[in-house]
Amino acid sequence: MADPGPSEPNDTAGHRARLRQRLAEGGGEALLDHELIEYLLALAIPRQDTKPLAKALLREFGGIGGVLSADGEALKRVKGMGETSVAAVRIAHAAAVRLLRADVAARPVLANWQALLDYLRADMVHHAIERFRVLHLDTKNMLIRDEVMSRGTIDQAAVHVREVIRRALDFGSAAIILVHNHPSGDPSPSRADIDITRAIAEAGKRMGIALHDHLIMGTNGHVSLRAQGLI
């Protein structure tokens, strides 16, 4: 395990004190991306200069979003990352996602669309595996359930139309929003994406459950199948 390091030299201690002061006075905006990661890691590895490790993580994962949302096994493959430092990164990401989700849940989703996109972007776009989730809404379009239903390539073998509708009936959902990510980064819908969307829309219509949208999230942006005229 790589977390424990040598005793903290005085210049490192002084540098961290300056980061701490800037954070206290100016908030998160006062620190650069590598400084945020560096200070986060310093809480987990207090006796080590964490700046080189922070910069290595940013290079490996393409930015702060990629670092925070990387899975534990991927983080461990970066030299210098151990169980404690991986846990620090994962808990920071979980807290950020929880905060964004609370904003989504506080107001009707259709009137709070940007908050929904921010939440989904933080939680989904950097995953290396496709995840398909269903957001269940009540008659006022308030979020009542956010459920990941499958992991892996999205097609009718992985996503069962009847199961999506059955869960909506279980929760008393008036409407649903489908969401999945494209690990390639390109959010363009595949033929399978379009087919499964239309199948769920048709099945939901028969049961009085509206399909508001199917959002595909990628690092290069997102696509709304509703906006594309595909629903």
PyMOL commands that set and color helices and strands:
alter all, ss='L'
color gray80, all
select helices_A, chain A and resi 10-26+28-30+33-44+51-61+64-69+72-76+83-106+109-111+113-124+161-171+191-206
alter helices_A, ss='H'
color red, helices_A
select strands_A, chain A and resi 131-137+143-151+175-181+210-218+221-224
alter strands_A, ss='S'
color yellow, strands_A
deselect
rebuild
show_as cartoon
